[in-house]
Amino acid sequence: MSRLLLSLLLAASLPAFAGNPDTEVHTWYAGTTFSGTVNTFGLSWQCSGGTCQLTGPYGRGLNMKVCRELARQVGPLEYYYNDAGMTWSKSENAALLKQCNAR
């Protein structure tokens, strides 16, 4: 009985230790051949001629407005994803990547 109670108490306390999506630091990646720094709405992307990268506490999702602005500045993106598990690519969420690249 005491093991069950301990297990229930531990399970109930896990959300208190979960990260806050508003302060967690994540990294975003966008596929492009552009090299240099690109600014989108105050966010500074570092582009290396194969991938643009952005790191910061900007939530867990992918933002269409940011994606479209990045694509407007560097050309169509091959992919757009982050380390939180969100992906837009030709094989996963292709319609969203197409919308991102639309002019």
Backbone bond lengths (Angstrom), bond angles and torsions (degrees), N, CA, C in turn:
res aa  C-N    CA-C-N  psi(-1)  N-CA   C-N-CA  omega(-1)  CA-C   N-CA-C  phi
1 M - - - 1.450 - - 1.524 110.66 -
2 S 1.348 116.09 -41.73 1.464 118.53 -178.21 1.527 111.27 -67.07
3 R 1.341 118.16 -32.56 1.469 120.48 176.81 1.517 110.83 -65.67
4 L 1.320 116.15 -41.28 1.455 120.47 178.72 1.521 110.12 -63.06
5 L 1.309 117.45 -44.92 1.457 121.88 178.85 1.522 110.79 -61.90
6 L 1.319 117.71 -43.82 1.459 121.90 178.46 1.527 110.74 -62.84
7 S 1.325 117.35 -42.30 1.468 121.46 178.36 1.519 111.22 -61.99
8 L 1.321 116.45 -43.15 1.461 120.36 178.89 1.524 111.57 -64.80
9 L 1.315 117.22 -40.80 1.464 120.58 178.34 1.527 111.39 -64.26
10 L 1.318 117.35 -42.30 1.465 120.85 178.54 1.521 111.10 -64.52
11 A 1.316 117.10 -43.45 1.462 120.83 179.83 1.522 110.98 -63.45
12 A 1.314 117.38 -38.73 1.462 121.08 179.86 1.518 111.96 -68.68
13 S 1.324 117.80 -27.19 1.462 120.03 -177.40 1.521 112.93 -87.75
14 L 1.330 119.54 -11.07 1.465 121.55 -177.49 1.524 113.74 -58.58
15 P 1.346 121.07 -42.71 1.458 118.95 179.12 1.530 113.21 -57.48
16 A 1.310 118.04 -28.01 1.464 120.49 179.12 1.523 111.24 -66.78
17 F 1.327 117.17 -25.57 1.459 121.13 -179.75 1.524 112.79 -95.94
18 A 1.315 117.39 -7.15 1.465 120.55 179.78 1.521 109.64 -67.42
19 G 1.319 116.34 149.04 1.460 121.21 -179.30 1.514 112.20 -69.22
20 N 1.306 115.64 151.79 1.452 122.44 175.74 1.523 107.54 -88.01
21 P 1.346 119.23 117.94 1.457 120.39 -176.83 1.526 113.41 -60.89
22 D 1.329 117.70 -20.17 1.464 120.37 179.45 1.520 112.85 -80.73
23 T 1.325 118.40 -16.53 1.467 120.42 -178.86 1.525 113.26 -120.74
24 E 1.326 117.80 -9.43 1.462 120.59 176.83 1.527 109.78 -63.73
25 V 1.299 116.50 142.94 1.464 121.25 176.83 1.524 108.31 -96.28
26 H 1.326 115.62 126.48 1.464 122.01 178.24 1.519 108.98 -129.07
27 T 1.329 115.73 167.51 1.461 121.49 178.08 1.519 108.91 -122.29
28 W 1.334 115.76 135.59 1.454 124.02 177.55 1.521 108.45 -109.78
29 Y 1.337 116.09 147.47 1.457 122.73 -179.12 1.525 108.98 -131.80
30 A 1.320 116.17 140.76 1.460 121.23 177.32 1.520 108.58 -137.23
31 G 1.326 116.43 129.68 1.456 121.23 -176.71 1.513 112.79 -83.63
32 T 1.334 116.43 117.22 1.459 123.07 178.90 1.522 109.07 -158.93
33 T 1.317 116.80 157.73 1.467 120.46 177.57 1.523 111.74 -89.56
34 F 1.322 117.39 -1.01 1.467 121.85 -178.69 1.529 110.83 -65.47
35 S 1.333 115.62 143.69 1.472 121.61 173.81 1.513 109.29 -121.49
36 G 1.324 116.34 136.21 1.455 121.63 178.25 1.515 111.28 129.85
37 T 1.320 115.26 -169.73 1.460 122.22 179.81 1.519 109.14 -101.20
38 V 1.313 116.63 136.92 1.462 122.59 178.54 1.522 107.84 -127.71
39 N 1.321 116.82 132.09 1.461 121.78 178.00 1.519 109.86 -106.59
40 T 1.327 115.75 126.09 1.460 122.06 176.77 1.524 108.22 -127.06
41 F 1.315 116.23 108.60 1.462 121.39 176.68 1.526 112.33 53.57
42 G 1.332 116.47 43.06 1.456 121.56 178.23 1.519 114.85 84.04
43 L 1.322 117.64 1.62 1.464 122.23 177.61 1.522 108.37 -101.26
44 S 1.320 116.70 132.26 1.463 121.45 -176.19 1.528 110.87 -104.76
45 W 1.327 115.80 107.69 1.460 123.29 178.27 1.519 109.05 -88.61
46 Q 1.324 116.43 138.09 1.466 122.51 174.78 1.525 107.27 -105.82
47 C 1.324 116.15 117.82 1.464 121.19 -175.57 1.524 110.31 -111.81
48 S 1.336 115.87 133.74 1.464 121.10 -172.39 1.524 114.27 -113.97
49 G 1.311 118.19 14.93 1.455 119.89 -179.10 1.510 113.25 87.86
50 G 1.287 118.16 9.73 1.465 123.52 176.79 1.513 110.34 -153.35
51 T 1.328 114.90 -35.24 1.462 121.57 -178.87 1.519 110.29 -146.45
52 C 1.318 115.60 137.61 1.464 121.05 168.41 1.526 105.95 -96.68
53 Q 1.326 115.56 143.62 1.463 120.18 -176.45 1.521 109.63 -134.40
54 L 1.325 115.24 141.17 1.460 123.46 178.25 1.516 107.51 -137.79
55 T 1.326 117.55 131.88 1.460 121.65 178.29 1.518 109.40 -127.07
56 G 1.340 116.40 135.79 1.452 119.97 177.12 1.515 112.40 169.38
57 P 1.340 116.11 179.64 1.469 122.31 -178.46 1.532 111.51 -90.24
58 Y 1.328 116.61 64.35 1.461 121.10 -173.02 1.522 113.35 -109.91
59 G 1.325 117.66 27.05 1.456 121.13 179.98 1.514 111.61 90.41
60 R 1.328 115.33 -170.87 1.467 120.90 -176.08 1.519 113.43 -109.89
61 G 1.311 117.71 -11.71 1.459 120.54 -173.03 1.511 114.38 -92.38
62 L 1.330 114.09 179.59 1.453 121.94 172.99 1.518 106.97 -105.69
63 N 1.316 117.15 135.95 1.451 122.23 -174.54 1.525 109.78 -106.41
64 M 1.338 116.58 120.15 1.461 120.85 -178.39 1.523 111.50 -63.65
65 K 1.308 117.64 -40.20 1.467 120.82 -178.85 1.536 110.48 -61.55
66 V 1.318 117.39 -44.34 1.469 121.83 178.70 1.526 109.83 -66.95
67 C 1.319 117.14 -43.52 1.463 121.38 179.55 1.528 110.73 -59.43
68 R 1.310 117.06 -46.09 1.475 120.97 -179.16 1.518 111.58 -64.33
69 E 1.328 116.98 -39.85 1.466 119.77 179.41 1.527 110.71 -67.90
70 L 1.314 117.09 -40.56 1.462 120.17 177.16 1.527 109.81 -62.56
71 A 1.324 117.66 -46.73 1.470 121.39 178.92 1.524 111.26 -63.12
72 R 1.314 117.61 -35.21 1.469 120.81 177.84 1.528 110.31 -62.31
73 Q 1.330 116.43 -38.20 1.461 120.52 -176.20 1.531 113.74 -83.67
74 V 1.319 118.52 -32.72 1.472 120.22 -173.86 1.528 113.40 -112.62
75 G 1.314 117.69 -7.57 1.461 121.07 -175.61 1.517 110.09 100.88
76 P 1.333 116.30 172.66 1.467 120.32 -177.19 1.531 112.63 -55.13
77 L 1.317 114.91 139.42 1.464 121.22 179.94 1.527 110.32 -90.92
78 E 1.315 116.51 143.27 1.464 122.27 175.74 1.528 110.80 -80.96
79 Y 1.323 116.12 -29.10 1.462 122.03 179.32 1.519 108.31 -162.15
80 Y 1.327 115.40 163.54 1.461 123.08 177.70 1.527 104.98 -150.39
81 Y 1.327 117.52 116.22 1.467 119.57 -178.61 1.521 110.27 -152.51
82 N 1.336 115.34 169.87 1.463 119.83 175.98 1.525 110.33 -136.49
83 D 1.321 114.80 170.15 1.468 119.72 -178.07 1.525 112.83 -79.42
84 A 1.333 117.23 3.27 1.461 121.18 174.70 1.531 110.98 -90.12
85 G 1.340 116.62 -0.07 1.454 120.41 175.33 1.514 116.41 101.77
86 M 1.321 117.99 4.21 1.461 121.07 178.52 1.528 108.75 -89.77
87 T 1.346 117.45 136.27 1.465 121.52 -177.92 1.517 111.45 -142.46
88 W 1.337 115.23 134.15 1.459 122.53 166.91 1.523 105.63 -121.92
89 S 1.308 117.13 118.67 1.462 121.48 179.17 1.523 108.15 -151.46
90 K 1.314 116.56 179.44 1.463 119.96 178.99 1.523 111.43 -67.37
91 S 1.324 117.20 -23.92 1.465 120.16 -179.44 1.530 113.66 -102.09
92 E 1.319 117.47 -14.39 1.466 121.26 -178.89 1.524 109.13 -137.68
93 N 1.315 117.00 116.17 1.466 123.10 -177.72 1.523 111.33 61.61
94 A 1.332 115.98 46.16 1.469 121.89 -177.15 1.526 112.50 -59.04
95 A 1.326 117.88 -35.62 1.465 120.62 -179.53 1.528 111.22 -63.78
96 L 1.336 117.33 -36.23 1.465 120.24 178.29 1.525 111.06 -70.27
97 L 1.329 117.64 -39.81 1.465 120.26 176.44 1.526 110.05 -63.82
98 K 1.314 116.98 -40.84 1.466 120.96 178.26 1.525 110.54 -62.31
99 Q 1.316 117.15 -42.14 1.467 121.45 177.89 1.523 110.25 -63.90
100 C 1.323 117.12 -40.00 1.461 121.93 177.72 1.522 110.63 -59.66
101 N 1.324 117.22 -43.17 1.458 122.23 -175.92 1.522 114.30 -82.84
102 A 1.340 118.17 -8.25 1.469 121.35 -177.85 1.522 110.64 -63.54
103 R 1.309 115.31 140.66 1.477 120.09 -179.90 1.500 110.58 -102.49
